[in-house]
Amino acid sequence: MKYIILIPISIIMFLALTTVLWAQSPPPPMLPLSPDQAPIDGGLGLLAAAGGGYALKKLRDRKKAEEKAMKDSNL
Protein backbone atom coordinates (compact mmCIF):
# COMPACT_ATOMS: atom_id res chain seq x y z
CA MET A 1 0.00 0.00 0.00
CA LYS A 2 2.84 2.38 0.82
CA TYR A 3 4.51 1.74 -2.54
CA ILE A 4 1.31 2.44 -4.44
CA ILE A 5 1.26 5.95 -2.97
CA LEU A 6 5.03 6.48 -2.81
CA ILE A 7 5.82 5.73 -6.47
CA PRO A 8 3.34 8.22 -8.06
CA ILE A 9 4.34 10.94 -5.60
CA SER A 10 8.01 10.33 -6.39
CA ILE A 11 7.35 10.52 -10.14
CA ILE A 12 5.33 13.73 -9.80
CA MET A 13 8.03 15.38 -7.66
CA PHE A 14 10.75 14.29 -10.09
CA LEU A 15 8.88 15.76 -13.07
CA ALA A 16 8.08 18.97 -11.19
CA LEU A 17 11.69 19.49 -10.18
CA THR A 18 13.08 18.84 -13.64
CA THR A 19 10.93 21.60 -15.11
CA VAL A 20 12.29 24.02 -12.51
CA LEU A 21 15.85 23.00 -13.35
CA TRP A 22 15.37 23.73 -17.06
CA ALA A 23 14.17 27.28 -16.41
CA GLN A 24 16.60 30.05 -17.35
CA SER A 25 17.40 32.96 -15.10
CA PRO A 26 16.60 36.47 -16.35
CA PRO A 27 19.46 38.49 -17.87
CA PRO A 28 21.29 40.92 -15.56
CA PRO A 29 20.05 44.51 -15.54
CA MET A 30 21.82 47.01 -17.79
CA LEU A 31 23.98 49.65 -16.14
CA PRO A 32 23.27 53.30 -16.85
CA LEU A 33 25.59 54.95 -19.34
CA SER A 34 26.73 57.73 -17.02
CA PRO A 35 26.33 56.81 -13.34
CA ASP A 36 25.54 59.57 -10.89
CA GLN A 37 28.42 60.52 -8.62
CA ALA A 38 27.98 60.25 -4.86
CA PRO A 39 28.31 63.62 -3.14
CA ILE A 40 31.04 63.96 -0.54
CA ASP A 41 30.17 66.78 1.82
CA GLY A 42 30.69 67.75 5.46
CA GLY A 43 30.09 64.24 6.77
CA LEU A 44 33.47 63.04 5.52
CA GLY A 45 35.24 66.02 7.07
CA LEU A 46 33.45 65.43 10.36
CA LEU A 47 34.48 61.78 10.31
CA ALA A 48 38.12 62.70 9.63
CA ALA A 49 38.09 65.26 12.47
CA ALA A 50 36.63 62.71 14.89
CA GLY A 51 39.31 60.19 13.89
CA GLY A 52 42.05 62.76 14.40
CA GLY A 53 40.67 63.69 17.80
CA TYR A 54 40.52 60.05 18.84
CA ALA A 55 44.12 59.47 17.71
CA LEU A 56 45.27 62.56 19.65
CA LYS A 57 43.51 61.32 22.80
CA LYS A 58 45.14 57.89 22.48
CA LEU A 59 48.59 59.48 22.06
CA ARG A 60 48.09 61.70 25.13
CA ASP A 61 46.88 58.74 27.21
CA ARG A 62 49.91 56.71 26.14
CA LYS A 63 52.26 59.56 27.03
CA LYS A 64 50.64 59.95 30.46
CA ALA A 65 50.91 56.20 31.10
CA GLU A 66 54.61 56.22 30.14
CA GLU A 67 55.30 59.22 32.39
CA LYS A 68 53.49 57.55 35.27
CA ALA A 69 55.44 54.31 34.74
CA MET A 70 58.75 56.20 34.73
CA LYS A 71 57.73 58.16 37.83
CA ASP A 72 56.76 54.94 39.66
CA SER A 73 59.99 53.20 38.67
CA ASN A 74 62.10 56.09 40.03
CA LEU A 75 60.59 55.77 43.51
ChimeraX commands (.cxc) that place a marker at each C-alpha (Angstrom):
marker #1 position 0.00,0.00,0.00 radius 0.5
marker #1 position 2.84,2.38,0.82 radius 0.5
marker #1 position 4.51,1.74,-2.54 radius 0.5
marker #1 position 1.31,2.44,-4.44 radius 0.5
marker #1 position 1.26,5.95,-2.97 radius 0.5
marker #1 position 5.03,6.48,-2.81 radius 0.5
marker #1 position 5.82,5.73,-6.47 radius 0.5
marker #1 position 3.34,8.22,-8.06 radius 0.5
marker #1 position 4.34,10.94,-5.60 radius 0.5
marker #1 position 8.01,10.33,-6.39 radius 0.5
marker #1 position 7.35,10.52,-10.14 radius 0.5
marker #1 position 5.33,13.73,-9.80 radius 0.5
marker #1 position 8.03,15.38,-7.66 radius 0.5
marker #1 position 10.75,14.29,-10.09 radius 0.5
marker #1 position 8.88,15.76,-13.07 radius 0.5
marker #1 position 8.08,18.97,-11.19 radius 0.5
marker #1 position 11.69,19.49,-10.18 radius 0.5
marker #1 position 13.08,18.84,-13.64 radius 0.5
marker #1 position 10.93,21.60,-15.11 radius 0.5
marker #1 position 12.29,24.02,-12.51 radius 0.5
marker #1 position 15.85,23.00,-13.35 radius 0.5
marker #1 position 15.37,23.73,-17.06 radius 0.5
marker #1 position 14.17,27.28,-16.41 radius 0.5
marker #1 position 16.60,30.05,-17.35 radius 0.5
marker #1 position 17.40,32.96,-15.10 radius 0.5
marker #1 position 16.60,36.47,-16.35 radius 0.5
marker #1 position 19.46,38.49,-17.87 radius 0.5
marker #1 position 21.29,40.92,-15.56 radius 0.5
marker #1 position 20.05,44.51,-15.54 radius 0.5
marker #1 position 21.82,47.01,-17.79 radius 0.5
marker #1 position 23.98,49.65,-16.14 radius 0.5
marker #1 position 23.27,53.30,-16.85 radius 0.5
marker #1 position 25.59,54.95,-19.34 radius 0.5
marker #1 position 26.73,57.73,-17.02 radius 0.5
marker #1 position 26.33,56.81,-13.34 radius 0.5
marker #1 position 25.54,59.57,-10.89 radius 0.5
marker #1 position 28.42,60.52,-8.62 radius 0.5
marker #1 position 27.98,60.25,-4.86 radius 0.5
marker #1 position 28.31,63.62,-3.14 radius 0.5
marker #1 position 31.04,63.96,-0.54 radius 0.5
marker #1 position 30.17,66.78,1.82 radius 0.5
marker #1 position 30.69,67.75,5.46 radius 0.5
marker #1 position 30.09,64.24,6.77 radius 0.5
marker #1 position 33.47,63.04,5.52 radius 0.5
marker #1 position 35.24,66.02,7.07 radius 0.5
marker #1 position 33.45,65.43,10.36 radius 0.5
marker #1 position 34.48,61.78,10.31 radius 0.5
marker #1 position 38.12,62.70,9.63 radius 0.5
marker #1 position 38.09,65.26,12.47 radius 0.5
marker #1 position 36.63,62.71,14.89 radius 0.5
marker #1 position 39.31,60.19,13.89 radius 0.5
marker #1 position 42.05,62.76,14.40 radius 0.5
marker #1 position 40.67,63.69,17.80 radius 0.5
marker #1 position 40.52,60.05,18.84 radius 0.5
marker #1 position 44.12,59.47,17.71 radius 0.5
marker #1 position 45.27,62.56,19.65 radius 0.5
marker #1 position 43.51,61.32,22.80 radius 0.5
marker #1 position 45.14,57.89,22.48 radius 0.5
marker #1 position 48.59,59.48,22.06 radius 0.5
marker #1 position 48.09,61.70,25.13 radius 0.5
marker #1 position 46.88,58.74,27.21 radius 0.5
marker #1 position 49.91,56.71,26.14 radius 0.5
marker #1 position 52.26,59.56,27.03 radius 0.5
marker #1 position 50.64,59.95,30.46 radius 0.5
marker #1 position 50.91,56.20,31.10 radius 0.5
marker #1 position 54.61,56.22,30.14 radius 0.5
marker #1 position 55.30,59.22,32.39 radius 0.5
marker #1 position 53.49,57.55,35.27 radius 0.5
marker #1 position 55.44,54.31,34.74 radius 0.5
marker #1 position 58.75,56.20,34.73 radius 0.5
marker #1 position 57.73,58.16,37.83 radius 0.5
marker #1 position 56.76,54.94,39.66 radius 0.5
marker #1 position 59.99,53.20,38.67 radius 0.5
marker #1 position 62.10,56.09,40.03 radius 0.5
marker #1 position 60.59,55.77,43.51 radius 0.5
marker link #1:1,2 radius 0.2
marker link #1:2,3 radius 0.2
marker link #1:3,4 radius 0.2
marker link #1:4,5 radius 0.2
marker link #1:5,6 radius 0.2
marker link #1:6,7 radius 0.2
marker link #1:7,8 radius 0.2
marker link #1:8,9 radius 0.2
marker link #1:9,10 radius 0.2
marker link #1:10,11 radius 0.2
marker link #1:11,12 radius 0.2
marker link #1:12,13 radius 0.2
marker link #1:13,14 radius 0.2
marker link #1:14,15 radius 0.2
marker link #1:15,16 radius 0.2
marker link #1:16,17 radius 0.2
marker link #1:17,18 radius 0.2
marker link #1:18,19 radius 0.2
marker link #1:19,20 radius 0.2
marker link #1:20,21 radius 0.2
marker link #1:21,22 radius 0.2
marker link #1:22,23 radius 0.2
marker link #1:23,24 radius 0.2
marker link #1:24,25 radius 0.2
marker link #1:25,26 radius 0.2
marker link #1:26,27 radius 0.2
marker link #1:27,28 radius 0.2
marker link #1:28,29 radius 0.2
marker link #1:29,30 radius 0.2
marker link #1:30,31 radius 0.2
marker link #1:31,32 radius 0.2
marker link #1:32,33 radius 0.2
marker link #1:33,34 radius 0.2
marker link #1:34,35 radius 0.2
marker link #1:35,36 radius 0.2
marker link #1:36,37 radius 0.2
marker link #1:37,38 radius 0.2
marker link #1:38,39 radius 0.2
marker link #1:39,40 radius 0.2
marker link #1:40,41 radius 0.2
marker link #1:41,42 radius 0.2
marker link #1:42,43 radius 0.2
marker link #1:43,44 radius 0.2
marker link #1:44,45 radius 0.2
marker link #1:45,46 radius 0.2
marker link #1:46,47 radius 0.2
marker link #1:47,48 radius 0.2
marker link #1:48,49 radius 0.2
marker link #1:49,50 radius 0.2
marker link #1:50,51 radius 0.2
marker link #1:51,52 radius 0.2
marker link #1:52,53 radius 0.2
marker link #1:53,54 radius 0.2
marker link #1:54,55 radius 0.2
marker link #1:55,56 radius 0.2
marker link #1:56,57 radius 0.2
marker link #1:57,58 radius 0.2
marker link #1:58,59 radius 0.2
marker link #1:59,60 radius 0.2
marker link #1:60,61 radius 0.2
marker link #1:61,62 radius 0.2
marker link #1:62,63 radius 0.2
marker link #1:63,64 radius 0.2
marker link #1:64,65 radius 0.2
marker link #1:65,66 radius 0.2
marker link #1:66,67 radius 0.2
marker link #1:67,68 radius 0.2
marker link #1:68,69 radius 0.2
marker link #1:69,70 radius 0.2
marker link #1:70,71 radius 0.2
marker link #1:71,72 radius 0.2
marker link #1:72,73 radius 0.2
marker link #1:73,74 radius 0.2
marker link #1:74,75 radius 0.2
view
